[in-house]
Amino acid sequence: MLQQKIPATVITGFLGAGKTTIIRNMLMNANGKKIALIINEFGDLGVDGDVLKGCGAENCTEDDIIELTNGCICCTVADDFVPTMQKLLERDVKPDHIVIETSGLALPQPLVAAFNWPDIRTRVTVDGVVTVVDSAAVAAGRFADDHDKVDAARAADESLDHESPIEELFEDQLTCADLIVLNKTDLLDAEGIAAVRAEVSGRTARKPALVEARNGEVPAIVLLGIGAGTEDDIANRKSHHELEHEAAHAAGDDHDHLHHHDHDEFESFVLKLGSIADPAEFVERLKPVIETHDILRLKGFIDVPGKPMRLVIQAVGTRIDTYFDRPWTSTEKRETRLVVIGLHEWDFSAVVEAVQGAV
């Protein structure tokens, strides 16, 4: 009798789209399913893992949460992801479902392809790739070109390459999806949501299902049980880099000059600060810093004097959310720790000085 494969769901999406919130809500409403989580962070501070470990879901204990922080999961498949999966499958008590949260800068395609490795293919299948979209960011034009402006520039310069690494990554994550979650729709009106749906649909030739969500609230029954078997369809979900590689190969060009997905377009650092007595004022001072230095993502924990709980901070552009998640433990140092992510062209020392100056 053939052993039934364990389903795995890949949850991807750009920085700050709300992946961790969606997973947290899913764990709290998983109807008894035993879920194992694999989390990949960009940066050295495991914020997402810490947030999820504090959710208290009985069906997903701290032992079921595995963090990969040694590099992007899509670039270290052989070194990190495959061995992690093998160890997970060797456990006496197997999970009912595996959920993988990729970094906000990860390509899902190489990860999905890894499920065709011999040691994994016979025991696990990709139930589906769920791409989470920050609807408010798309509506604000963070991933949407000014098409008229681009067309005018192209008319003047046929060699113009208008697609940035961010736009390509956004499109690659959409292209690989079995389900697209338009998150944070509560921040938009009906017209704005319609515009986002059109923008997202226009970014991929494939037309996966779209669902709208507020505050990351998507029923587990929608996220789990898609049954796509995505690893068998990976050839139809190629990334920009793969298509460029194939085009260069077909033309007989030396393709070594083509960029590889090694995140050299992005940089991150962890900044440790002291206690912050007035977090609301800190947030207001951060907004112009983020805008001036084009910080893509800022997240972490704040130590507020006199408060027994740590304050989580999550910033996407100048939209910043904070909330207390759990008490500080006796074994951890109380301090403010932030992961700051941006494009590699930034002035590192200026960014550090600006963030520190907001305290």
WOPEHU-V490852 format. One record per residue. SS is DSSP state (2 for helix, 1 for strand, 0 for the rest). PHI is phi as a letter, one per 20 degrees, with the letter a starting at -180 (* if undefined). D_FIRST is the distance of its C-alpha to the first C-alpha in Angstrom with 2 decimals. Layout:
# WOPEHU-V490852
ss:SS phi:PHI d_first:D_FIRST
ss:SS phi:PHI d_first:D_FIRST
This chain:
# WOPEHU-V490852
ss:0 phi:* d_first:0.00
ss:0 phi:f d_first:3.80
ss:0 phi:f d_first:6.42
ss:0 phi:f d_first:9.13
ss:0 phi:f d_first:12.27
ss:1 phi:e d_first:15.37
ss:1 phi:f d_first:18.19
ss:1 phi:c d_first:21.51
ss:1 phi:d d_first:24.89
ss:1 phi:e d_first:27.82
ss:1 phi:d d_first:31.16
ss:1 phi:c d_first:34.07
ss:1 phi:q d_first:37.68
ss:0 phi:f d_first:41.15
ss:0 phi:g d_first:43.09
ss:0 phi:m d_first:43.81
ss:0 phi:f d_first:41.82
ss:0 phi:o d_first:40.43
ss:2 phi:g d_first:36.89
ss:2 phi:f d_first:37.22
ss:2 phi:f d_first:38.67
ss:2 phi:f d_first:35.87
ss:2 phi:f d_first:33.25
ss:2 phi:g d_first:35.36
ss:2 phi:f d_first:35.56
ss:2 phi:f d_first:31.85
ss:2 phi:f d_first:31.12
ss:2 phi:f d_first:33.61
ss:0 phi:c d_first:31.93
ss:0 phi:e d_first:28.18
ss:0 phi:l d_first:27.58
ss:0 phi:n d_first:25.92
ss:0 phi:f d_first:23.40
ss:0 phi:e d_first:23.26
ss:1 phi:d d_first:24.43
ss:1 phi:d d_first:25.03
ss:1 phi:d d_first:28.01
ss:1 phi:d d_first:29.06
ss:1 phi:d d_first:32.71
ss:1 phi:d d_first:34.80
ss:0 phi:d d_first:38.56
ss:0 phi:d d_first:41.42
ss:0 phi:o d_first:44.06
ss:0 phi:e d_first:44.22
ss:0 phi:d d_first:44.24
ss:0 phi:f d_first:40.93
ss:2 phi:f d_first:42.23
ss:2 phi:f d_first:39.07
ss:2 phi:f d_first:37.10
ss:2 phi:f d_first:39.95
ss:2 phi:f d_first:40.15
ss:2 phi:f d_first:36.45
ss:2 phi:f d_first:36.51
ss:0 phi:e d_first:39.36
ss:0 phi:e d_first:37.67
ss:0 phi:m d_first:36.51
ss:0 phi:f d_first:33.18
ss:0 phi:f d_first:31.26
ss:0 phi:e d_first:27.86
ss:0 phi:b d_first:28.92
ss:0 phi:e d_first:30.93
ss:2 phi:f d_first:32.94
ss:2 phi:f d_first:30.25
ss:2 phi:e d_first:27.89
ss:1 phi:d d_first:30.52
ss:1 phi:d d_first:30.75
ss:1 phi:d d_first:33.81
ss:1 phi:d d_first:34.30
ss:0 phi:c d_first:38.07
ss:0 phi:e d_first:38.57
ss:0 phi:q d_first:38.68
ss:0 phi:f d_first:37.27
ss:0 phi:f d_first:33.48
ss:0 phi:e d_first:33.64
ss:0 phi:d d_first:35.87
ss:0 phi:c d_first:34.14
ss:2 phi:g d_first:30.48
ss:2 phi:f d_first:30.04
ss:2 phi:e d_first:32.25
ss:2 phi:d d_first:31.27
ss:2 phi:f d_first:28.39
ss:2 phi:f d_first:25.68
ss:2 phi:f d_first:26.47
ss:2 phi:f d_first:26.54
ss:2 phi:f d_first:23.09
ss:2 phi:f d_first:21.77
ss:2 phi:f d_first:23.52
ss:2 phi:f d_first:22.24
ss:2 phi:f d_first:18.57
ss:0 phi:e d_first:19.40
ss:0 phi:f d_first:20.62
ss:0 phi:f d_first:19.34
ss:0 phi:d d_first:19.48
ss:0 phi:e d_first:17.91
ss:0 phi:f d_first:19.79
ss:0 phi:f d_first:18.70
ss:1 phi:b d_first:20.64
ss:1 phi:d d_first:22.65
ss:1 phi:d d_first:26.12
ss:1 phi:d d_first:28.25
ss:1 phi:e d_first:31.97
ss:0 phi:e d_first:33.68
ss:0 phi:f d_first:37.33
ss:0 phi:f d_first:39.72
ss:0 phi:d d_first:40.52
ss:0 phi:e d_first:37.05
ss:0 phi:e d_first:35.67
ss:2 phi:f d_first:32.14
ss:2 phi:g d_first:31.43
ss:2 phi:f d_first:30.97
ss:2 phi:f d_first:28.77
ss:2 phi:f d_first:26.44
ss:2 phi:f d_first:26.45
ss:2 phi:f d_first:25.34
ss:0 phi:f d_first:21.91
ss:0 phi:e d_first:21.44
ss:0 phi:f d_first:21.90
ss:2 phi:g d_first:19.12
ss:2 phi:f d_first:18.52
ss:2 phi:d d_first:18.24
ss:2 phi:g d_first:16.87
ss:0 phi:f d_first:13.24
ss:0 phi:c d_first:13.44
ss:1 phi:c d_first:16.21
ss:1 phi:c d_first:17.65
ss:1 phi:e d_first:21.26
ss:1 phi:f d_first:21.41
ss:1 phi:r d_first:25.08
ss:1 phi:d d_first:28.36
ss:1 phi:d d_first:31.03
ss:1 phi:d d_first:34.58
ss:1 phi:e d_first:37.22
ss:1 phi:d d_first:40.78
ss:1 phi:e d_first:44.00
ss:2 phi:f d_first:45.70
ss:2 phi:f d_first:49.06
ss:2 phi:f d_first:49.08
ss:2 phi:f d_first:48.30
ss:2 phi:f d_first:51.00
ss:0 phi:e d_first:53.44
ss:0 phi:n d_first:52.92
ss:0 phi:f d_first:51.15
ss:0 phi:c d_first:48.62
ss:0 phi:d d_first:50.64
ss:0 phi:f d_first:53.20
ss:0 phi:e d_first:56.63
ss:2 phi:f d_first:55.92
ss:2 phi:f d_first:59.59
ss:2 phi:f d_first:60.61
ss:2 phi:f d_first:57.98
ss:2 phi:f d_first:59.01
ss:2 phi:f d_first:62.64
ss:2 phi:f d_first:61.89
ss:2 phi:f d_first:59.94
ss:2 phi:f d_first:62.93
ss:2 phi:e d_first:65.09
ss:0 phi:b d_first:62.71
ss:0 phi:f d_first:60.05
ss:0 phi:e d_first:58.60
ss:0 phi:f d_first:57.70
ss:0 phi:d d_first:54.16
ss:0 phi:e d_first:53.85
ss:0 phi:e d_first:50.31
ss:0 phi:e d_first:50.15
ss:2 phi:g d_first:47.22
ss:2 phi:f d_first:46.61
ss:2 phi:f d_first:46.47
ss:2 phi:f d_first:44.12
ss:2 phi:f d_first:41.74
ss:2 phi:g d_first:41.92
ss:2 phi:f d_first:41.13
ss:2 phi:f d_first:38.24
ss:2 phi:f d_first:36.61
ss:2 phi:f d_first:37.13
ss:2 phi:f d_first:35.85
ss:0 phi:e d_first:32.43
ss:0 phi:f d_first:31.99
ss:0 phi:e d_first:29.61
ss:1 phi:b d_first:31.80
ss:1 phi:d d_first:35.39
ss:1 phi:d d_first:36.88
ss:1 phi:e d_first:40.66
ss:1 phi:e d_first:41.52
ss:0 phi:m d_first:44.97
ss:2 phi:f d_first:46.07
ss:2 phi:f d_first:48.24
ss:2 phi:e d_first:50.62
ss:0 phi:c d_first:51.28
ss:0 phi:e d_first:52.84
ss:2 phi:f d_first:51.42
ss:2 phi:f d_first:53.18
ss:2 phi:f d_first:51.82
ss:2 phi:f d_first:48.23
ss:2 phi:f d_first:48.67
ss:2 phi:f d_first:50.07
ss:2 phi:f d_first:47.14
ss:2 phi:g d_first:44.64
ss:2 phi:f d_first:46.63
ss:2 phi:f d_first:46.90
ss:2 phi:f d_first:43.20
ss:2 phi:f d_first:42.20
ss:0 phi:f d_first:44.75
ss:0 phi:e d_first:43.26
ss:0 phi:b d_first:40.06
ss:0 phi:f d_first:39.49
ss:0 phi:f d_first:36.03
ss:0 phi:c d_first:36.37
ss:0 phi:f d_first:33.74
ss:1 phi:f d_first:34.17
ss:1 phi:d d_first:36.99
ss:1 phi:c d_first:37.34
ss:1 phi:e d_first:40.40
ss:0 phi:b d_first:40.44
ss:0 phi:d d_first:43.14
ss:0 phi:l d_first:42.97
ss:0 phi:m d_first:39.34
ss:0 phi:e d_first:38.28
ss:0 phi:c d_first:35.14
ss:0 phi:g d_first:32.69
ss:2 phi:g d_first:29.33
ss:2 phi:f d_first:27.74
ss:2 phi:e d_first:29.53
ss:2 phi:f d_first:28.56
ss:0 phi:d d_first:24.90
ss:0 phi:n d_first:22.38
ss:0 phi:f d_first:24.01
ss:0 phi:m d_first:20.77
ss:0 phi:f d_first:22.71
ss:0 phi:l d_first:20.44
ss:2 phi:g d_first:23.84
ss:2 phi:f d_first:22.90
ss:2 phi:e d_first:22.47
ss:2 phi:c d_first:25.98
ss:2 phi:f d_first:27.94
ss:2 phi:f d_first:30.16
ss:2 phi:e d_first:31.71
ss:0 phi:c d_first:32.67
ss:0 phi:f d_first:34.91
ss:0 phi:e d_first:37.44
ss:2 phi:g d_first:41.17
ss:2 phi:f d_first:41.01
ss:2 phi:f d_first:38.32
ss:2 phi:f d_first:40.36
ss:2 phi:f d_first:43.54
ss:2 phi:f d_first:41.94
ss:2 phi:f d_first:40.85
ss:2 phi:f d_first:44.31
ss:2 phi:f d_first:46.08
ss:2 phi:f d_first:43.97
ss:2 phi:f d_first:44.64
ss:0 phi:e d_first:48.33
ss:0 phi:m d_first:48.38
ss:0 phi:e d_first:49.49
ss:0 phi:f d_first:48.97
ss:2 phi:e d_first:46.46
ss:2 phi:f d_first:47.00
ss:2 phi:f d_first:49.42
ss:0 phi:f d_first:46.81
ss:0 phi:f d_first:46.05
ss:0 phi:d d_first:42.80
ss:0 phi:e d_first:41.11
ss:0 phi:d d_first:42.45
ss:0 phi:m d_first:44.20
ss:0 phi:f d_first:47.63
ss:0 phi:e d_first:48.82
ss:1 phi:c d_first:48.23
ss:1 phi:c d_first:49.43
ss:1 phi:b d_first:48.88
ss:1 phi:b d_first:50.49
ss:1 phi:d d_first:50.38
ss:1 phi:d d_first:53.68
ss:1 phi:d d_first:54.58
ss:1 phi:c d_first:57.42
ss:0 phi:f d_first:59.21
ss:0 phi:f d_first:59.18
ss:0 phi:c d_first:59.94
ss:0 phi:f d_first:62.19
ss:0 phi:c d_first:62.15
ss:2 phi:f d_first:58.72
ss:2 phi:f d_first:59.89
ss:2 phi:f d_first:62.73
ss:2 phi:g d_first:60.43
ss:2 phi:f d_first:58.18
ss:2 phi:f d_first:61.23
ss:2 phi:f d_first:62.48
ss:2 phi:f d_first:59.11
ss:2 phi:g d_first:59.08
ss:2 phi:f d_first:61.88
ss:2 phi:f d_first:60.47
ss:2 phi:f d_first:57.10
ss:2 phi:f d_first:58.89
ss:2 phi:f d_first:61.38
ss:2 phi:d d_first:58.92
ss:0 phi:l d_first:56.07
ss:1 phi:f d_first:53.57
ss:1 phi:f d_first:50.18
ss:1 phi:b d_first:48.56
ss:1 phi:c d_first:49.75
ss:1 phi:b d_first:47.71
ss:1 phi:q d_first:47.85
ss:1 phi:c d_first:49.41
ss:1 phi:d d_first:53.04
ss:0 phi:e d_first:54.85
ss:0 phi:d d_first:57.28
ss:0 phi:g d_first:59.94
ss:0 phi:n d_first:60.08
ss:0 phi:d d_first:56.60
ss:0 phi:f d_first:53.91
ss:1 phi:d d_first:51.12
ss:1 phi:e d_first:50.30
ss:1 phi:d d_first:50.86
ss:1 phi:e d_first:48.21
ss:1 phi:c d_first:49.78
ss:1 phi:c d_first:48.04
ss:1 phi:c d_first:50.16
ss:1 phi:c d_first:49.34
ss:0 phi:m d_first:52.59
ss:0 phi:e d_first:55.33
ss:1 phi:e d_first:53.10
ss:1 phi:c d_first:52.55
ss:1 phi:d d_first:50.64
ss:1 phi:c d_first:51.00
ss:1 phi:a d_first:49.60
ss:1 phi:e d_first:49.40
ss:1 phi:d d_first:45.81
ss:1 phi:a d_first:46.02
ss:1 phi:f d_first:48.54
ss:0 phi:f d_first:49.21
ss:0 phi:e d_first:47.78
ss:0 phi:f d_first:49.98
ss:0 phi:e d_first:48.17
ss:0 phi:d d_first:48.62
ss:0 phi:e d_first:51.85
ss:0 phi:f d_first:53.40
ss:0 phi:a d_first:54.23
ss:1 phi:e d_first:53.85
ss:1 phi:c d_first:51.21
ss:1 phi:c d_first:50.62
ss:1 phi:e d_first:48.50
ss:1 phi:d d_first:50.55
ss:1 phi:c d_first:49.08
ss:1 phi:b d_first:51.12
ss:1 phi:f d_first:51.87
ss:0 phi:f d_first:52.94
ss:0 phi:f d_first:56.47
ss:0 phi:f d_first:57.47
ss:0 phi:e d_first:60.17
ss:2 phi:g d_first:58.18
ss:2 phi:f d_first:61.17
ss:2 phi:f d_first:62.48
ss:2 phi:f d_first:59.21
ss:2 phi:f d_first:59.05
ss:2 phi:f d_first:62.70
ss:2 phi:f d_first:62.29
ss:2 phi:f d_first:59.35
ss:2 phi:f d_first:61.21
ss:2 phi:f d_first:64.30
ss:0 phi:e d_first:62.56
ss:0 phi:f d_first:62.33
